[in-house]
């Protein structure tokens, strides 16, 4: 964000009164209600309002000048406008009466706009707050409850629905920023980040896994244990299986409204890491036949 002093056009040593006058001068000129349809003027007004909000607060101004917070106000949860500056005192909201706008003139149409919007702001809704929560792969598939620690302190319990996807956003109603006034708080928008799994991969509603099998299991067939997100199951490896053979386990994939997706198991034939003399001796006297060429389809 831009330097608030530059936005208001005042020096860093400006007095509170100089800052106030600069804001009011620019607010009269740039207010959206006085410039309907002018997006550039609207964006400029937002910058001016944000700059004044920071510099009109002695504590925030001192922290900004000392480098403790940036031009956005650091912990500020939402962009505030002039209508948020009213402080509730013994007489309620000062912008609700004509004296709060004396500097604008009793008959100034802009002062009336400010009064009207100040009244509306009392019932405005608080801002939505964005968070990011990292969860494990299996928690995303099966569902879980996770506690999110908030940067400003406290925590939120987040219910993870089964089958949630990476970068999906959960909305927690009423868990966002409060509003200064009588309005309801905003919502917490929690973006889910799913950590990768060592051997599971998700493609849509299906789970993919590469399963190592021995040469004996591939040639003769076998019953082997296969992991799934819902727990291990026993699967039959057909005789004569090759690396790349895919077995489909129906209903073992991602949970969805009408059931579950599938798990696709891709076989990978693995030889022992150490040389096997018996296997070498057998293969030295064995041939698949002269007519068999596994690379025949790769001839140029």
MIDOSE-1310 file (N, C-alpha, C; in nm, 2 decimals, decimal comma, always signed):
residues 300
xxxx	+0,08/-0,12/+0,00/+0,00/+0,00/+0,00/+0,09/+0,13/+0,00; +0,03/+0,24/-0,05/+0,10/+0,36/-0,05/+0,12/+0,42/+0,08; +0,23/+0,51/+0,09/+0,25/+0,58/+0,22/+0,13/+0,67/+0,25; +0,07/+0,66/+0,37/-0,05/+0,74/+0,40/-0,02/+0,89/+0,40
xxxx	+0,10/+0,93/+0,43/+0,13/+1,07/+0,43/+0,12/+1,12/+0,28; +0,18/+1,04/+0,19/+0,17/+1,07/+0,05/+0,03/+1,07/+0,00; -0,05/+0,98/+0,04/-0,19/+0,97/+0,00/-0,27/+1,09/+0,04; -0,25/+1,15/+0,16/-0,32/+1,27/+0,20/-0,25/+1,39/+0,16
xxxx	-0,12/+1,38/+0,11/-0,05/+1,50/+0,07/+0,00/+1,59/+0,18; +0,04/+1,53/+0,29/+0,09/+1,61/+0,40/+0,23/+1,56/+0,44; +0,31/+1,64/+0,50/+0,44/+1,60/+0,55/+0,43/+1,51/+0,67; +0,53/+1,44/+0,70/+0,53/+1,34/+0,81/+0,52/+1,42/+0,95
xxxx	+0,56/+1,55/+0,95/+0,55/+1,62/+1,07/+0,41/+1,70/+1,08; +0,32/+1,66/+1,00/+0,19/+1,73/+1,00/+0,12/+1,72/+1,13; +0,05/+1,82/+1,17/-0,03/+1,81/+1,29/-0,16/+1,74/+1,27; -0,23/+1,70/+1,38/-0,36/+1,63/+1,37/-0,46/+1,71/+1,29
xxxx	-0,46/+1,84/+1,31/-0,55/+1,93/+1,24/-0,52/+1,94/+1,09; -0,39/+1,94/+1,05/-0,36/+1,94/+0,91/-0,40/+1,81/+0,84; -0,38/+1,70/+0,91/-0,42/+1,57/+0,86/-0,58/+1,56/+0,84; -0,65/+1,62/+0,94/-0,80/+1,62/+0,93/-0,85/+1,70/+0,82
xxxx	-0,79/+1,82/+0,80/-0,83/+1,91/+0,69/-0,80/+1,85/+0,56; -0,68/+1,78/+0,54/-0,64/+1,72/+0,42/-0,74/+1,61/+0,38; -0,78/+1,53/+0,48/-0,88/+1,42/+0,46/-1,01/+1,48/+0,41; -1,06/+1,58/+0,48/-1,19/+1,63/+0,45/-1,20/+1,69/+0,31
xxxx	-1,09/+1,76/+0,28/-1,08/+1,82/+0,14/-1,08/+1,71/+0,04; -1,01/+1,61/+0,05/-1,00/+1,50/-0,05/-1,13/+1,42/-0,05; -1,19/+1,40/+0,07/-1,32/+1,32/+0,08/-1,43/+1,39/+0,01; -1,44/+1,52/+0,02/-1,54/+1,60/-0,05/-1,52/+1,58/-0,20
xxxx	-1,40/+1,58/-0,25/-1,37/+1,57/-0,39/-1,39/+1,43/-0,45; -1,36/+1,33/-0,37/-1,35/+1,19/-0,42/-1,47/+1,10/-0,38; -1,56/+1,14/-0,29/-1,66/+1,05/-0,24/-1,74/+0,99/-0,36; -1,76/+0,85/-0,35/-1,83/+0,78/-0,46/-1,97/+0,83/-0,49
xxxx	-2,04/+0,88/-0,39/-2,17/+0,93/-0,41/-2,17/+1,06/-0,49; -2,06/+1,13/-0,49/-2,05/+1,25/-0,56/-1,98/+1,23/-0,70; -1,94/+1,11/-0,72/-1,87/+1,07/-0,85/-1,93/+0,93/-0,89; -2,06/+0,92/-0,92/-2,12/+0,79/-0,95/-2,06/+0,73/-1,08
xxxx	-2,02/+0,60/-1,07/-1,96/+0,53/-1,19/-1,82/+0,56/-1,21; -1,75/+0,64/-1,13/-1,61/+0,67/-1,15/-1,53/+0,58/-1,06; -1,48/+0,47/-1,12/-1,41/+0,37/-1,05/-1,27/+0,42/-0,99; -1,21/+0,51/-1,07/-1,08/+0,56/-1,03/-1,10/+0,65/-0,91
xxxx	-1,21/+0,73/-0,91/-1,23/+0,82/-0,79/-1,27/+0,73/-0,67; -1,34/+0,62/-0,69/-1,38/+0,53/-0,58/-1,26/+0,47/-0,52; -1,16/+0,42/-0,60/-1,04/+0,36/-0,55/-0,96/+0,46/-0,48; -0,95/+0,58/-0,53/-0,87/+0,69/-0,47/-0,93/+0,72/-0,33
xxxx	-1,06/+0,73/-0,33/-1,13/+0,76/-0,20/-1,10/+0,65/-0,09; -1,09/+0,52/-0,14/-1,06/+0,42/-0,04/-0,92/+0,44/+0,01; -0,83/+0,48/-0,07/-0,69/+0,50/-0,03/-0,69/+0,61/+0,07; -0,76/+0,72/+0,04/-0,76/+0,84/+0,13/-0,82/+0,80/+0,27
xxxx	-0,93/+0,72/+0,27/-1,00/+0,68/+0,39/-0,91/+0,59/+0,47; -0,84/+0,50/+0,41/-0,75/+0,41/+0,48/-0,63/+0,49/+0,54; -0,58/+0,58/+0,46/-0,46/+0,66/+0,52/-0,51/+0,75/+0,64; -0,63/+0,81/+0,63/-0,68/+0,89/+0,74/-0,70/+0,80/+0,86
xxxx	-0,76/+0,68/+0,84/-0,79/+0,59/+0,95/-0,66/+0,56/+1,03; -0,55/+0,54/+0,96/-0,42/+0,51/+1,03/-0,36/+0,63/+1,10; -0,36/+0,75/+1,03/-0,29/+0,86/+1,08/-0,37/+0,94/+1,18; -0,50/+0,92/+1,19/-0,59/+0,98/+1,28/-0,59/+0,91/+1,42
xxxx	-0,53/+0,79/+1,42/-0,52/+0,72/+1,55/-0,38/+0,74/+1,60; -0,36/+0,81/+1,71/-0,22/+0,84/+1,76/-0,14/+0,72/+1,78; -0,19/+0,61/+1,83/-0,12/+0,49/+1,85/-0,07/+0,42/+1,72; -0,17/+0,41/+1,63/-0,13/+0,35/+1,50/-0,03/+0,44/+1,42
xxxx	-0,05/+0,57/+1,43/+0,05/+0,66/+1,37/+0,19/+0,65/+1,42; +0,20/+0,64/+1,56/+0,33/+0,62/+1,62/+0,39/+0,49/+1,58; +0,31/+0,38/+1,57/+0,37/+0,25/+1,54/+0,41/+0,25/+1,39; +0,33/+0,32/+1,31/+0,37/+0,33/+1,16/+0,50/+0,40/+1,15
xxxx	+0,51/+0,52/+1,22/+0,63/+0,60/+1,21/+0,75/+0,53/+1,26; +0,73/+0,44/+1,36/+0,85/+0,36/+1,41/+0,87/+0,23/+1,34; +0,79/+0,21/+1,23/+0,82/+0,09/+1,15/+0,76/-0,04/+1,21; +0,67/-0,03/+1,31/+0,61/-0,15/+1,37/+0,50/-0,21/+1,29
xxxx	+0,43/-0,13/+1,21/+0,32/-0,17/+1,13/+0,34/-0,11/+0,99; +0,28/-0,17/+0,89/+0,29/-0,11/+0,75/+0,17/-0,02/+0,72; +0,17/+0,03/+0,60/+0,06/+0,12/+0,57/-0,08/+0,07/+0,57; -0,09/-0,07/+0,57/-0,22/-0,13/+0,59/-0,27/-0,13/+0,73
xxxx	-0,18/-0,11/+0,82/-0,22/-0,12/+0,96/-0,20/-0,25/+1,02; -0,12/-0,34/+0,95/-0,08/-0,47/+1,00/-0,20/-0,56/+1,03; -0,24/-0,55/+1,16/-0,34/-0,64/+1,21/-0,49/-0,61/+1,17; -0,50/-0,50/+1,09/-0,63/-0,46/+1,05/-0,69/-0,57/+0,96
xxxx	-0,82/-0,61/+0,99/-0,88/-0,72/+0,92/-0,96/-0,68/+0,80; -0,99/-0,56/+0,79/-1,07/-0,52/+0,67/-1,05/-0,37/+0,65; -1,07/-0,33/+0,52/-1,05/-0,19/+0,48/-1,17/-0,11/+0,55; -1,13/+0,00/+0,62/-1,23/+0,08/+0,69/-1,24/+0,21/+0,61
xxxx	-1,36/+0,27/+0,62/-1,39/+0,39/+0,55/-1,42/+0,50/+0,66; -1,45/+0,62/+0,61/-1,47/+0,73/+0,70/-1,59/+0,70/+0,79; -1,69/+0,62/+0,75/-1,80/+0,59/+0,83/-1,77/+0,50/+0,95; -1,65/+0,44/+0,95/-1,61/+0,36/+1,06/-1,54/+0,44/+1,17
xxxx	-1,52/+0,56/+1,15/-1,43/+0,64/+1,24/-1,51/+0,69/+1,36; -1,64/+0,68/+1,35/-1,72/+0,73/+1,46/-1,70/+0,65/+1,59; -1,67/+0,71/+1,70/-1,65/+0,64/+1,83/-1,77/+0,67/+1,91; -1,82/+0,56/+1,97/-1,94/+0,57/+2,05/-1,90/+0,63/+2,18
xxxx	-1,97/+0,73/+2,22/-1,95/+0,80/+2,35/-2,07/+0,82/+2,42; -2,07/+0,92/+2,51/-2,19/+0,94/+2,59/-2,31/+0,98/+2,51; -2,29/+1,04/+2,40/-2,41/+1,08/+2,31/-2,43/+0,98/+2,20; -2,37/+0,86/+2,20/-2,39/+0,76/+2,09/-2,29/+0,79/+1,99
xxxx	-2,33/+0,79/+1,86/-2,24/+0,81/+1,75/-2,24/+0,95/+1,71; -2,13/+1,02/+1,72/-2,13/+1,17/+1,70/-2,16/+1,20/+1,55; -2,15/+1,12/+1,46/-2,18/+1,15/+1,32/-2,33/+1,14/+1,29; -2,41/+1,11/+1,40/-2,55/+1,10/+1,38/-2,62/+1,23/+1,40
xxxx	-2,55/+1,34/+1,44/-2,61/+1,47/+1,46/-2,53/+1,57/+1,37; -2,59/+1,68/+1,36/-2,53/+1,78/+1,26/-2,40/+1,84/+1,31; -2,37/+1,84/+1,45/-2,25/+1,89/+1,50/-2,13/+1,81/+1,45; -2,14/+1,69/+1,43/-2,03/+1,60/+1,38/-1,98/+1,64/+1,25
xxxx	-2,06/+1,72/+1,17/-2,02/+1,76/+1,04/-2,01/+1,91/+1,02; -1,99/+1,98/+1,13/-1,99/+2,12/+1,13/-1,89/+2,18/+1,03; -1,77/+2,11/+1,01/-1,67/+2,16/+0,92/-1,72/+2,16/+0,78; -1,82/+2,07/+0,75/-1,87/+2,06/+0,61/-1,98/+2,16/+0,58
xxxx	-2,03/+2,23/+0,68/-2,14/+2,32/+0,66/-2,27/+2,26/+0,68; -2,36/+2,33/+0,74/-2,49/+2,28/+0,78/-2,57/+2,24/+0,66; -2,56/+2,31/+0,55/-2,64/+2,28/+0,43/-2,56/+2,20/+0,32; -2,45/+2,15/+0,36/-2,37/+2,08/+0,26/-2,43/+1,94/+0,23
xxxx	-2,45/+1,91/+0,11/-2,51/+1,78/+0,07/-2,42/+1,67/+0,11; -2,29/+1,69/+0,11/-2,20/+1,59/+0,14/-2,21/+1,55/+0,29; -2,24/+1,65/+0,38/-2,25/+1,62/+0,52/-2,37/+1,53/+0,54; -2,48/+1,55/+0,46/-2,60/+1,47/+0,48/-2,57/+1,33/+0,43
xxxx	-2,49/+1,31/+0,33/-2,45/+1,18/+0,28/-2,37/+1,11/+0,39; -2,28/+1,18/+0,46/-2,20/+1,12/+0,57/-2,29/+1,08/+0,68; -2,39/+1,16/+0,72/-2,48/+1,13/+0,82/-2,56/+1,00/+0,79; -2,61/+1,00/+0,67/-2,69/+0,88/+0,63/-2,61/+0,75/+0,63
xxxx	-2,49/+0,76/+0,58/-2,41/+0,64/+0,58/-2,35/+0,60/+0,71; -2,33/+0,70/+0,80/-2,29/+0,67/+0,94/-2,40/+0,59/+1,01; -2,53/+0,63/+0,99/-2,64/+0,55/+1,04/-2,65/+0,41/+0,99; -2,63/+0,40/+0,86/-2,63/+0,26/+0,80/-2,51/+0,18/+0,85
xxxx	-2,40/+0,24/+0,88/-2,28/+0,16/+0,92/-2,30/+0,09/+1,05; -2,39/+0,15/+1,13/-2,41/+0,09/+1,26/-2,47/-0,05/+1,25; -2,53/-0,08/+1,14/-2,60/-0,21/+1,12/-2,52/-0,29/+1,01; -2,41/-0,24/+0,97/-2,34/-0,32/+0,86/-2,27/-0,44/+0,92
xxxx	-2,25/-0,53/+0,83/-2,19/-0,66/+0,87/-2,04/-0,65/+0,88; -1,98/-0,72/+0,97/-1,83/-0,72/+0,98/-1,77/-0,79/+0,86; -1,64/-0,77/+0,85/-1,56/-0,82/+0,74/-1,54/-0,97/+0,75; -1,53/-1,04/+0,63/-1,49/-1,18/+0,63/-1,33/-1,18/+0,64
xxxx	-1,29/-1,28/+0,71/-1,15/-1,30/+0,74/-1,10/-1,43/+0,67; -0,98/-1,42/+0,61/-0,93/-1,53/+0,53/-0,82/-1,60/+0,61; -0,82/-1,74/+0,62/-0,72/-1,82/+0,68/-0,68/-1,93/+0,59; -0,57/-2,00/+0,62/-0,53/-2,11/+0,55/-0,49/-2,22/+0,65
xxxx	-0,54/-2,34/+0,62/-0,53/-2,46/+0,71/-0,47/-2,58/+0,64; -0,36/-2,63/+0,68/-0,30/-2,75/+0,62/-0,35/-2,87/+0,69; -0,39/-2,97/+0,61/-0,43/-3,10/+0,67/-0,37/-3,21/+0,60; -0,37/-3,33/+0,66/-0,32/-3,45/+0,60/-0,41/-3,51/+0,49
xxxx	-0,35/-3,58/+0,40/-0,42/-3,64/+0,29/-0,54/-3,72/+0,33; -0,52/-3,81/+0,43/-0,62/-3,90/+0,47/-0,73/-3,83/+0,55; -0,70/-3,72/+0,61/-0,80/-3,64/+0,68/-0,89/-3,57/+0,58; -0,83/-3,54/+0,46/-0,91/-3,48/+0,36/-1,01/-3,58/+0,30
xxxx	-0,97/-3,70/+0,29/-1,05/-3,81/+0,23/-1,16/-3,86/+0,32; -1,12/-3,87/+0,45/-1,21/-3,94/+0,55/-1,29/-3,84/+0,64; -1,24/-3,71/+0,64/-1,30/-3,61/+0,72/-1,24/-3,61/+0,86; -1,24/-3,49/+0,93/-1,18/-3,48/+1,06/-1,22/-3,34/+1,12
xxxx	-1,18/-3,32/+1,24/-1,20/-3,19/+1,30/-1,06/-3,14/+1,34; -1,03/-3,02/+1,29/-0,90/-2,96/+1,32/-0,91/-2,83/+1,39; -0,81/-2,80/+1,47/-0,81/-2,67/+1,54/-0,72/-2,57/+1,47; -0,77/-2,46/+1,43/-0,70/-2,35/+1,36/-0,66/-2,25/+1,46
xxxx	-0,53/-2,23/+1,48/-0,48/-2,12/+1,57/-0,48/-1,99/+1,49; -0,54/-1,89/+1,55/-0,56/-1,76/+1,49/-0,44/-1,67/+1,52; -0,39/-1,59/+1,42/-0,28/-1,51/+1,44/-0,30/-1,40/+1,55; -0,42/-1,36/+1,57/-0,45/-1,26/+1,67/-0,48/-1,32/+1,81
xxxx	-0,46/-1,45/+1,82/-0,49/-1,52/+1,94/-0,62/-1,60/+1,93; -0,64/-1,70/+2,02/-0,76/-1,78/+2,01/-0,75/-1,89/+1,91; -0,85/-1,96/+1,88/-0,86/-2,07/+1,79/-1,00/-2,09/+1,74; -1,00/-2,17/+1,63/-1,13/-2,21/+1,57/-1,13/-2,36/+1,54
xxxx	-1,23/-2,43/+1,58/-1,25/-2,57/+1,54/-1,31/-2,58/+1,41; -1,24/-2,64/+1,32/-1,29/-2,65/+1,18/-1,33/-2,80/+1,15; -1,45/-2,82/+1,11/-1,49/-2,95/+1,07/-1,46/-2,98/+0,92; -1,38/-3,08/+0,89/-1,34/-3,11/+0,76/-1,43/-3,21/+0,70
xxxx	-1,51/-3,18/+0,60/-1,60/-3,28/+0,54/-1,53/-3,39/+0,46; -1,57/-3,51/+0,46/-1,50/-3,61/+0,38/-1,50/-3,58/+0,23; -1,38/-3,60/+0,17/-1,37/-3,57/+0,03/-1,33/-3,43/-0,01; -1,30/-3,35/+0,09/-1,26/-3,21/+0,05/-1,14/-3,20/-0,04
xxxx	-1,14/-3,11/-0,12/-1,03/-3,10/-0,22/-0,93/-2,99/-0,18; -0,81/-3,00/-0,23/-0,70/-2,90/-0,21/-0,75/-2,77/-0,26; -0,73/-2,66/-0,18/-0,76/-2,52/-0,21/-0,91/-2,50/-0,21; -0,99/-2,59/-0,16/-1,13/-2,57/-0,14/-1,15/-2,48/-0,01
xxxx	-1,25/-2,39/-0,01/-1,27/-2,29/+0,10/-1,39/-2,33/+0,18; -1,37/-2,33/+0,31/-1,48/-2,36/+0,40/-1,53/-2,22/+0,46; -1,66/-2,20/+0,47/-1,71/-2,08/+0,53/-1,77/-2,10/+0,67; -1,71/-2,04/+0,77/-1,76/-2,05/+0,90/-1,84/-1,93/+0,94
xxxx	-1,97/-1,94/+0,94/-2,06/-1,83/+0,96/-2,04/-1,76/+1,10; -2,03/-1,63/+1,09/-2,02/-1,55/+1,22/-1,88/-1,56/+1,29; -1,78/-1,62/+1,23/-1,65/-1,64/+1,29/-1,55/-1,54/+1,24; -1,59/-1,44/+1,16/-1,50/-1,34/+1,11/-1,49/-1,22/+1,20
xxxx	-1,46/-1,10/+1,14/-1,43/-0,98/+1,21/-1,56/-0,92/+1,27; -1,56/-0,88/+1,39/-1,67/-0,80/+1,45/-1,68/-0,67/+1,38; -1,80/-0,60/+1,40/-1,81/-0,47/+1,35/-1,84/-0,37/+1,46; -1,78/-0,25/+1,45/-1,80/-0,15/+1,55/-1,94/-0,09/+1,53
xxxx	-2,03/-0,14/+1,61/-2,17/-0,10/+1,60/-2,26/-0,21/+1,63; -2,37/-0,22/+1,56/-2,47/-0,32/+1,60/-2,48/-0,43/+1,49; -2,40/-0,43/+1,39/-2,40/-0,53/+1,29/-2,35/-0,67/+1,33; -2,38/-0,77/+1,25/-2,33/-0,90/+1,28/-2,19/-0,92/+1,24
xxxx	-2,11/-1,01/+1,30/-1,97/-1,04/+1,26/-1,97/-1,10/+1,12; -1,86/-1,09/+1,06/-1,84/-1,15/+0,93/-1,81/-1,30/+0,94; -1,77/-1,36/+0,83/-1,74/-1,50/+0,83/-1,59/-1,53/+0,82; -1,55/-1,65/+0,87/-1,42/-1,69/+0,85/-1,41/-1,78/+0,73
xxxx	-1,33/-1,75/+0,63/-1,31/-1,82/+0,51/-1,18/-1,90/+0,52; -1,19/-2,03/+0,53/-1,07/-2,12/+0,56/-1,04/-2,19/+0,43; -0,92/-2,16/+0,37/-0,87/-2,23/+0,25/-0,80/-2,35/+0,30; -0,83/-2,47/+0,25/-0,77/-2,60/+0,29/-0,65/-2,63/+0,19
xxxx	-0,54/-2,66/+0,26/-0,42/-2,71/+0,18/-0,40/-2,85/+0,22; -0,41/-2,94/+0,13/-0,39/-3,09/+0,15/-0,25/-3,13/+0,13; -0,19/-3,18/+0,23/-0,05/-3,23/+0,22/-0,04/-3,36/+0,13; +0,06/-3,37/+0,05/+0,07/-3,50/-0,03/+0,09/-3,62/+0,05
xxxx	+0,06/-3,74/+0,00/+0,07/-3,86/+0,07/+0,19/-3,94/+0,01; +0,26/-4,02/+0,09/+0,37/-4,10/+0,04/+0,34/-4,19/-0,08; +0,22/-4,25/-0,08/+0,20/-4,34/-0,20/+0,06/-4,33/-0,26; -0,03/-4,26/-0,19/-0,17/-4,23/-0,25/-0,16/-4,11/-0,34
xxxx	-0,23/-4,10/-0,45/-0,25/-3,98/-0,53/-0,40/-3,97/-0,56; -0,45/-3,85/-0,57/-0,59/-3,83/-0,60/-0,61/-3,78/-0,74; -0,70/-3,84/-0,81/-0,74/-3,79/-0,95/-0,89/-3,79/-0,95; -0,95/-3,67/-0,93/-1,09/-3,66/-0,92/-1,14/-3,74/-0,80
xxxx	-1,24/-3,83/-0,82/-1,29/-3,91/-0,71/-1,22/-4,04/-0,69; -1,12/-4,07/-0,77/-1,04/-4,19/-0,77/-0,91/-4,17/-0,70; -0,86/-4,28/-0,63/-0,73/-4,29/-0,57/-0,64/-4,38/-0,65; -0,52/-4,33/-0,68/-0,42/-4,41/-0,75/-0,31/-4,45/-0,66
xxxx	-0,26/-4,57/-0,68/-0,15/-4,62/-0,60/-0,07/-4,72/-0,69; +0,06/-4,71/-0,67/+0,15/-4,81/-0,74/+0,20/-4,91/-0,64; +0,17/-5,04/-0,67/+0,19/-5,15/-0,58/+0,31/-5,24/-0,63; +0,42/-5,25/-0,56/+0,53/-5,34/-0,59/+0,49/-5,48/-0,57
xxxx	+0,52/-5,57/-0,66/+0,49/-5,72/-0,65/+0,62/-5,79/-0,69; +0,64/-5,91/-0,64/+0,76/-5,99/-0,67/+0,74/-6,06/-0,81; +0,84/-6,10/-0,87/+0,83/-6,17/-0,99/+0,75/-6,30/-0,98; +0,76/-6,37/-0,87/+0,68/-6,49/-0,84/+0,54/-6,46/-0,84
xxxx	+0,50/-6,35/-0,76/+0,36/-6,31/-0,75/+0,30/-6,27/-0,89; +0,38/-6,20/-0,97/+0,34/-6,16/-1,10/+0,32/-6,28/-1,20; +0,41/-6,38/-1,19/+0,40/-6,49/-1,28/+0,30/-6,59/-1,24; +0,30/-6,63/-1,11/+0,21/-6,74/-1,07/+0,08/-6,69/-1,01
xxxx	+0,07/-6,55/-0,99/-0,05/-6,50/-0,93/-0,04/-6,51/-0,77; -0,11/-6,43/-0,70/-0,10/-6,43/-0,56/-0,22/-6,35/-0,50; -0,24/-6,36/-0,37/-0,33/-6,28/-0,29/-0,24/-6,19/-0,20; -0,25/-6,06/-0,22/-0,16/-5,96/-0,15/-0,24/-5,86/-0,08
xxxx	-0,18/-5,80/+0,02/-0,25/-5,69/+0,10/-0,22/-5,56/+0,03; -0,33/-5,48/+0,01/-0,32/-5,35/-0,06/-0,38/-5,24/+0,03; -0,30/-5,13/+0,06/-0,35/-5,03/+0,14/-0,46/-4,95/+0,07; -0,56/-4,90/+0,14/-0,67/-4,81/+0,08/-0,69/-4,70/+0,19
xxxx	-0,75/-4,59/+0,15/-0,78/-4,49/+0,25/-0,87/-4,53/+0,37; -0,94/-4,64/+0,34/-1,03/-4,69/+0,45/-0,97/-4,81/+0,52; -0,85/-4,85/+0,49/-0,78/-4,96/+0,56/-0,74/-5,06/+0,45; -0,65/-5,16/+0,49/-0,60/-5,25/+0,39/-0,70/-5,36/+0,35
xxxx	-0,69/-5,41/+0,23/-0,78/-5,51/+0,18/-0,69/-5,62/+0,11; -0,74/-5,74/+0,09/-0,67/-5,84/+0,02/-0,71/-5,84/-0,13; -0,62/-5,84/-0,22/-0,65/-5,84/-0,36/-0,58/-5,95/-0,43; -0,64/-6,01/-0,53/-0,58/-6,12/-0,61/-0,50/-6,06/-0,73
xxxx	-0,38/-6,09/-0,74/-0,29/-6,05/-0,85/-0,31/-6,17/-0,95; -0,36/-6,14/-1,07/-0,38/-6,25/-1,17/-0,24/-6,30/-1,22; -0,25/-6,43/-1,26/-0,13/-6,49/-1,32/-0,08/-6,42/-1,44; +0,05/-6,41/-1,46/+0,10/-6,34/-1,58/+0,09/-6,19/-1,58
xxxx	+0,08/-6,13/-1,46/+0,06/-5,98/-1,46/+0,20/-5,92/-1,49; +0,19/-5,80/-1,56/+0,30/-5,72/-1,59/+0,31/-5,59/-1,51; +0,42/-5,53/-1,52/+0,43/-5,39/-1,47/+0,34/-5,31/-1,55; +0,25/-5,23/-1,49/+0,16/-5,15/-1,56/+0,02/-5,21/-1,56
xxxx	+0,00/-5,33/-1,52/-0,13/-5,39/-1,50/-0,21/-5,32/-1,40; -0,33/-5,28/-1,42/-0,41/-5,20/-1,33/-0,53/-5,28/-1,28; -0,54/-5,28/-1,15/-0,65/-5,35/-1,08/-0,74/-5,24/-1,02; -0,87/-5,26/-1,04/-0,97/-5,16/-0,99/-1,04/-5,21/-0,86
xxxx	-1,03/-5,13/-0,75/-1,10/-5,17/-0,63/-1,22/-5,07/-0,62; -1,34/-5,12/-0,65/-1,45/-5,04/-0,65/-1,49/-4,99/-0,51; -1,53/-4,87/-0,50/-1,58/-4,81/-0,37/-1,47/-4,78/-0,27; -1,34/-4,79/-0,31/-1,23/-4,76/-0,22/-1,17/-4,63/-0,24
xxxx	-1,24/-4,54/-0,32/-1,18/-4,41/-0,34/-1,24/-4,30/-0,26; -1,26/-4,18/-0,32/-1,30/-4,06/-0,24/-1,45/-4,07/-0,22; -1,49/-4,03/-0,10/-1,63/-4,03/-0,06/-1,70/-3,91/-0,14; -1,82/-3,94/-0,19/-1,90/-3,84/-0,26/-2,04/-3,86/-0,22
xxxx	-2,13/-3,78/-0,27/-2,27/-3,78/-0,22/-2,34/-3,92/-0,26; -2,30/-3,98/-0,37/-2,37/-4,10/-0,41/-2,28/-4,22/-0,39; -2,19/-4,21/-0,30/-2,10/-4,33/-0,26/-1,96/-4,29/-0,26; -1,87/-4,38/-0,32/-1,73/-4,35/-0,32/-1,68/-4,37/-0,46
xxxx	-1,56/-4,31/-0,49/-1,49/-4,34/-0,61/-1,42/-4,47/-0,60; -1,33/-4,50/-0,69/-1,26/-4,63/-0,69/-1,11/-4,61/-0,66; -1,04/-4,71/-0,62/-0,90/-4,71/-0,61/-0,84/-4,79/-0,73; -0,74/-4,73/-0,80/-0,68/-4,80/-0,91/-0,54/-4,83/-0,87
xxxx	-0,51/-4,97/-0,87/-0,38/-5,02/-0,83/-0,30/-5,06/-0,95; -0,19/-4,99/-0,97/-0,10/-5,02/-1,08/+0,02/-5,11/-1,03; +0,03/-5,23/-1,09/+0,13/-5,32/-1,04/+0,27/-5,28/-1,10; +0,37/-5,31/-1,02/+0,51/-5,28/-1,06/+0,59/-5,40/-1,01
xxxx	+0,64/-5,48/-1,11/+0,72/-5,60/-1,08/+0,86/-5,56/-1,03; +0,90/-5,60/-0,92/+1,02/-5,57/-0,86/+1,11/-5,69/-0,84; +1,23/-5,69/-0,89/+1,33/-5,79/-0,86/+1,40/-5,77/-0,73; +1,46/-5,87/-0,67/+1,53/-5,85/-0,54/+1,65/-5,76/-0,57
xxxx	+1,69/-5,68/-0,47/+1,80/-5,58/-0,49/+1,93/-5,65/-0,50; +1,95/-5,77/-0,44/+2,07/-5,85/-0,46/+2,06/-5,95/-0,56; +2,17/-5,99/-0,63/+2,16/-6,09/-0,74/+2,11/-6,22/-0,68; +2,03/-6,30/-0,76/+1,98/-6,43/-0,72/+2,03/-6,53/-0,81
xxxx	+2,12/-6,62/-0,76/+2,19/-6,71/-0,85/+2,09/-6,82/-0,90; +1,99/-6,86/-0,83/+1,89/-6,96/-0,87/+1,81/-6,90/-0,99; +1,77/-6,77/-0,98/+1,69/-6,71/-1,08/+1,78/-6,69/-1,21; +1,90/-6,65/-1,19/+1,99/-6,64/-1,31/+2,02/-6,77/-1,38
xxxx	+2,03/-6,88/-1,30/+2,06/-7,01/-1,36/+1,93/-7,06/-1,43; +1,82/-7,03/-1,38/+1,69/-7,07/-1,45/+1,68/-7,00/-1,58; +1,70/-6,86/-1,57/+1,67/-6,78/-1,69/+1,78/-6,81/-1,80; +1,89/-6,85/-1,76/+2,00/-6,88/-1,86/+1,96/-7,00/-1,95
xxxx	+1,87/-7,08/-1,90/+1,83/-7,20/-1,98/+1,68/-7,19/-2,03; +1,62/-7,07/-2,01/+1,48/-7,05/-2,04/+1,47/-6,94/-2,15; +1,37/-6,96/-2,24/+1,34/-6,86/-2,34/+1,19/-6,85/-2,36; +1,14/-6,73/-2,38/+1,00/-6,71/-2,40/+0,95/-6,76/-2,54
xxxx	+1,05/-6,79/-2,63/+1,02/-6,83/-2,77/+1,06/-6,73/-2,87; +1,11/-6,78/-2,98/+1,16/-6,69/-3,08/+1,06/-6,59/-3,13; +0,93/-6,62/-3,13/+0,83/-6,54/-3,18/+0,79/-6,42/-3,09; +0,84/-6,43/-2,97/+0,80/-6,33/-2,87/+0,90/-6,21/-2,87
xxxx	+0,85/-6,09/-2,90/+0,93/-5,97/-2,89/+0,86/-5,86/-2,83; +0,89/-5,83/-2,70/+0,81/-5,73/-2,63/+0,82/-5,59/-2,68; +0,92/-5,57/-2,78/+0,94/-5,44/-2,84/+0,90/-5,43/-2,98; +0,82/-5,52/-3,03/+0,79/-5,53/-3,17/+0,71/-5,40/-3,21
xxxx	+0,63/-5,34/-3,12/+0,55/-5,23/-3,16/+0,63/-5,10/-3,16; +0,76/-5,11/-3,12/+0,85/-4,99/-3,12/+0,94/-4,98/-3,23; +0,92/-5,07/-3,33/+1,01/-5,06/-3,45/+0,98/-4,93/-3,53; +1,09/-4,86/-3,58/+1,06/-4,74/-3,65/+1,01/-4,77/-3,79
